Every structure is written in C-alpha cells, then in structure tokens.
Amino acid sequence: MIETSEIIWRFVITFILSLIFGLERLKAHNPVGFGTFNFVAIGSCSLGITAMLISTESPFGLLSAIVTGIGFLGAGALIKSNDRVFGFTTAASIWILAIFGLTVGIGDYFIASMLYVSIWLILGVDKILEARGIGTYQKRIVIVTNRMVDEKEIRKNFDVKKCEIDNLIINKKENKLIVSYLIKGSKEELLPIPSNLYSKQWFESMKIT
C-alpha cells in the first residue's frame, strides 16, 4: 500500500517538472499549449499510482494501455503543410512526458530522472540543429523570374554553406524560370536573400517554406 504522503510527493514532482517543460515549449511557440503536457504527465502519474494500488504485482497491462492511448493524442499534434509534415517532436514529447509521469507514478525515481534529463538533452541538440538549419530544418526557397536567366546568376544571391536545387521548371510560353532550392543555413544567413533578390531586374517573386 502506498502512503498518502508518497502519493502527494509523486504528484508534486510530476507537476513541477512537467510544468517547467511545458513553459519551455510555450516559449518556443509550440502549437500545443503547456497545459497539455501537464495534463498528460499528471494523468499518467495518477493512472500509474492507480495501477500499483489495484495490482501491485502485475500492473503492466494497465500501464501499456496508457502508453498506447497517449500515442493517439500525440498523433493529433502532427501538422501537414503541402508535402511536408510537422510536429513530430511535439508528438513524441507528449508521448514521452506520459511515460515520465508513469515512471514517477509507479515510484521509479531513478528511471524518471534519467528520462527527464534525456528529454532536455534531446531538446538542446534539436535547438542547435534548428539554429543551423540542418536536416529537417532546411528551408525550401522557390524563386520565380520574369525572364530566362542563368541558374548560376540566381545562386549568387545565397551566402550560405549548402544550397542544392530541389526542382526546376522552365516556362517558355511565359518566359519564366521557377527554381526550388533546399538551403541549409542559420536564420542570419537567410535574412539577406530577399533584399539581394529584390534588386535584380529578372526577379519576380519568392517563397520560403
């Protein structure tokens, strides 16, 4: 039987740590509100405690059902835009916060602490990748010209480390060139691109996604 003071302690730990995580996600303009992370973690913690109270020897059936159910909630955080899907980190963080709440709920503080530290380490690496525009954080830039120009002339306006053509369309009827680039670079490196292109006579429009 779990003591009342121990149950309260588990709830306090889960609430405070999930609140800190949720506030960080809110600061990062995450589409999922910080309250969601708290609800998931606290709910999982309470169900973990309940599972231990119901069946101390074999609570795994209920625990596995909780983790599976949270997976559906995480899937709802995915956002599809054109041909790209966003929100995988958010969906995974919802799922892993649920597991964090469960580990605290069943009283395994060592695994809970290791899991919580790992979450922050992963977010730290993810922020570095985002700042440098690496991997899925690469930007797609679509440029439309009002006449045929050499593709190299367009590329001159990109002061970034890596730039590769993703798609190229030649419209002979309208005398236009539409080029799509995948660019790896920081926000600071991408900022001069619009002004560089705007001054060119052959430039018509640009879109960054």
Contacts in CASP RR format, 6 or more apart in sequence:
PFRMAT RR
TARGET T0000
AUTHOR 0000-0000-0000
METHOD contacts of the structure
MODEL  1
MIETSEIIWRFVITFILSLIFGLERLKAHNPVGFGTFNFVAIGSCSLGIT
AMLISTESPFGLLSAIVTGIGFLGAGALIKSNDRVFGFTTAASIWILAIF
GLTVGIGDYFIASMLYVSIWLILGVDKILEARGIGTYQKRIVIVTNRMVD
EKEIRKNFDVKKCEIDNLIINKKENKLIVSYLIKGSKEELLPIPSNLYSK
QWFESMKIT
1 53 0 8 1.000
2 49 0 8 1.000
2 52 0 8 1.000
2 53 0 8 1.000
7 49 0 8 1.000
10 45 0 8 1.000
10 49 0 8 1.000
10 104 0 8 1.000
10 105 0 8 1.000
10 107 0 8 1.000
11 42 0 8 1.000
11 45 0 8 1.000
11 46 0 8 1.000
13 104 0 8 1.000
13 109 0 8 1.000
13 112 0 8 1.000
14 41 0 8 1.000
14 42 0 8 1.000
14 45 0 8 1.000
14 100 0 8 1.000
14 101 0 8 1.000
14 104 0 8 1.000
14 105 0 8 1.000
15 38 0 8 1.000
15 41 0 8 1.000
15 42 0 8 1.000
17 41 0 8 1.000
17 100 0 8 1.000
17 116 0 8 1.000
18 37 0 8 1.000
18 38 0 8 1.000
18 40 0 8 1.000
18 41 0 8 1.000
18 42 0 8 1.000
18 97 0 8 1.000
18 100 0 8 1.000
18 101 0 8 1.000
19 34 0 8 1.000
19 38 0 8 1.000
21 37 0 8 1.000
21 93 0 8 1.000
21 97 0 8 1.000
21 119 0 8 1.000
21 120 0 8 1.000
22 33 0 8 1.000
22 34 0 8 1.000
22 35 0 8 1.000
22 37 0 8 1.000
22 38 0 8 1.000
23 34 0 8 1.000
24 123 0 8 1.000
25 32 0 8 1.000
25 33 0 8 1.000
25 34 0 8 1.000
25 37 0 8 1.000
25 90 0 8 1.000
25 93 0 8 1.000
26 33 0 8 1.000
26 34 0 8 1.000
30 90 0 8 1.000
31 77 0 8 1.000
31 79 0 8 1.000
31 87 0 8 1.000
31 90 0 8 1.000
32 77 0 8 1.000
32 90 0 8 1.000
32 94 0 8 1.000
36 94 0 8 1.000
37 93 0 8 1.000
37 94 0 8 1.000
37 97 0 8 1.000
40 70 0 8 1.000
40 73 0 8 1.000
40 94 0 8 1.000
40 97 0 8 1.000
40 98 0 8 1.000
41 97 0 8 1.000
41 98 0 8 1.000
41 100 0 8 1.000
41 101 0 8 1.000
42 101 0 8 1.000
43 101 0 8 1.000
44 66 0 8 1.000
44 70 0 8 1.000
44 97 0 8 1.000
44 98 0 8 1.000
44 99 0 8 1.000
44 100 0 8 1.000
44 101 0 8 1.000
44 102 0 8 1.000
44 105 0 8 1.000
45 101 0 8 1.000
45 102 0 8 1.000
45 104 0 8 1.000
45 105 0 8 1.000
46 105 0 8 1.000
47 62 0 8 1.000
47 63 0 8 1.000
47 66 0 8 1.000
47 102 0 8 1.000
48 59 0 8 1.000
48 62 0 8 1.000
48 63 0 8 1.000
48 66 0 8 1.000
48 101 0 8 1.000
48 102 0 8 1.000
48 105 0 8 1.000
48 106 0 8 1.000
49 105 0 8 1.000
49 106 0 8 1.000
50 62 0 8 1.000
51 59 0 8 1.000
51 61 0 8 1.000
51 62 0 8 1.000
51 63 0 8 1.000
51 66 0 8 1.000
51 106 0 8 1.000
52 59 0 8 1.000
52 105 0 8 1.000
52 106 0 8 1.000
52 107 0 8 1.000
54 62 0 8 1.000
55 62 0 8 1.000
59 106 0 8 1.000
63 102 0 8 1.000
63 106 0 8 1.000
66 98 0 8 1.000
66 102 0 8 1.000
67 95 0 8 1.000
67 98 0 8 1.000
67 99 0 8 1.000
67 102 0 8 1.000
70 94 0 8 1.000
70 95 0 8 1.000
70 98 0 8 1.000
71 91 0 8 1.000
71 94 0 8 1.000
71 95 0 8 1.000
71 98 0 8 1.000
73 94 0 8 1.000
74 90 0 8 1.000
74 91 0 8 1.000
74 92 0 8 1.000
74 94 0 8 1.000
74 95 0 8 1.000
75 91 0 8 1.000
76 91 0 8 1.000
77 87 0 8 1.000
77 90 0 8 1.000
77 91 0 8 1.000
77 94 0 8 1.000
78 85 0 8 1.000
78 86 0 8 1.000
78 87 0 8 1.000
78 88 0 8 1.000
78 91 0 8 1.000
79 85 0 8 1.000
79 86 0 8 1.000
79 87 0 8 1.000
80 86 0 8 1.000
81 209 0 8 1.000
82 209 0 8 1.000
84 209 0 8 1.000
89 126 0 8 1.000
93 119 0 8 1.000
96 115 0 8 1.000
96 119 0 8 1.000
97 119 0 8 1.000
99 115 0 8 1.000
100 112 0 8 1.000
100 115 0 8 1.000
100 116 0 8 1.000
100 119 0 8 1.000
101 112 0 8 1.000
103 109 0 8 1.000
103 111 0 8 1.000
103 112 0 8 1.000
103 115 0 8 1.000
104 112 0 8 1.000
129 135 0 8 1.000
129 137 0 8 1.000
130 137 0 8 1.000
131 186 0 8 1.000
131 187 0 8 1.000
132 184 0 8 1.000
132 185 0 8 1.000
132 186 0 8 1.000
133 139 0 8 1.000
133 184 0 8 1.000
133 185 0 8 1.000
133 186 0 8 1.000
134 184 0 8 1.000
134 185 0 8 1.000
135 184 0 8 1.000
138 182 0 8 1.000
138 183 0 8 1.000
138 184 0 8 1.000
138 185 0 8 1.000
139 182 0 8 1.000
139 183 0 8 1.000
139 185 0 8 1.000
139 190 0 8 1.000
139 208 0 8 1.000
139 209 0 8 1.000
140 166 0 8 1.000
140 180 0 8 1.000
140 181 0 8 1.000
140 182 0 8 1.000
140 183 0 8 1.000
140 208 0 8 1.000
140 209 0 8 1.000
141 180 0 8 1.000
141 181 0 8 1.000
141 183 0 8 1.000
141 193 0 8 1.000
141 206 0 8 1.000
141 207 0 8 1.000
141 208 0 8 1.000
142 178 0 8 1.000
142 179 0 8 1.000
142 180 0 8 1.000
142 181 0 8 1.000
142 206 0 8 1.000
142 207 0 8 1.000
142 208 0 8 1.000
142 209 0 8 1.000
143 154 0 8 1.000
143 178 0 8 1.000
143 179 0 8 1.000
143 180 0 8 1.000
143 181 0 8 1.000
143 197 0 8 1.000
143 203 0 8 1.000
143 205 0 8 1.000
143 206 0 8 1.000
144 176 0 8 1.000
144 177 0 8 1.000
144 178 0 8 1.000
144 204 0 8 1.000
144 205 0 8 1.000
144 206 0 8 1.000
145 154 0 8 1.000
145 176 0 8 1.000
145 177 0 8 1.000
145 178 0 8 1.000
145 179 0 8 1.000
145 202 0 8 1.000
145 203 0 8 1.000
145 204 0 8 1.000
146 175 0 8 1.000
146 176 0 8 1.000
146 202 0 8 1.000
146 203 0 8 1.000
146 204 0 8 1.000
147 175 0 8 1.000
147 176 0 8 1.000
147 177 0 8 1.000
147 202 0 8 1.000
148 170 0 8 1.000
148 175 0 8 1.000
148 176 0 8 1.000
148 177 0 8 1.000
149 177 0 8 1.000
149 202 0 8 1.000
151 165 0 8 1.000
151 168 0 8 1.000
151 177 0 8 1.000
151 179 0 8 1.000
153 202 0 8 1.000
154 177 0 8 1.000
154 179 0 8 1.000
154 197 0 8 1.000
155 163 0 8 1.000
155 181 0 8 1.000
157 193 0 8 1.000
157 196 0 8 1.000
157 197 0 8 1.000
157 200 0 8 1.000
158 181 0 8 1.000
158 183 0 8 1.000
158 193 0 8 1.000
159 189 0 8 1.000
159 192 0 8 1.000
160 183 0 8 1.000
160 184 0 8 1.000
160 185 0 8 1.000
160 189 0 8 1.000
160 190 0 8 1.000
161 184 0 8 1.000
161 185 0 8 1.000
161 189 0 8 1.000
162 183 0 8 1.000
162 184 0 8 1.000
162 185 0 8 1.000
163 181 0 8 1.000
163 182 0 8 1.000
163 183 0 8 1.000
163 184 0 8 1.000
164 181 0 8 1.000
164 182 0 8 1.000
165 179 0 8 1.000
165 180 0 8 1.000
165 181 0 8 1.000
165 182 0 8 1.000
166 180 0 8 1.000
166 181 0 8 1.000
166 182 0 8 1.000
167 178 0 8 1.000
167 179 0 8 1.000
167 180 0 8 1.000
168 177 0 8 1.000
168 178 0 8 1.000
168 179 0 8 1.000
168 180 0 8 1.000
169 177 0 8 1.000
169 178 0 8 1.000
169 179 0 8 1.000
170 176 0 8 1.000
170 177 0 8 1.000
170 178 0 8 1.000
171 177 0 8 1.000
171 178 0 8 1.000
176 204 0 8 1.000
183 190 0 8 1.000
190 208 0 8 1.000
193 206 0 8 1.000
194 206 0 8 1.000
197 203 0 8 1.000
197 206 0 8 1.000
END
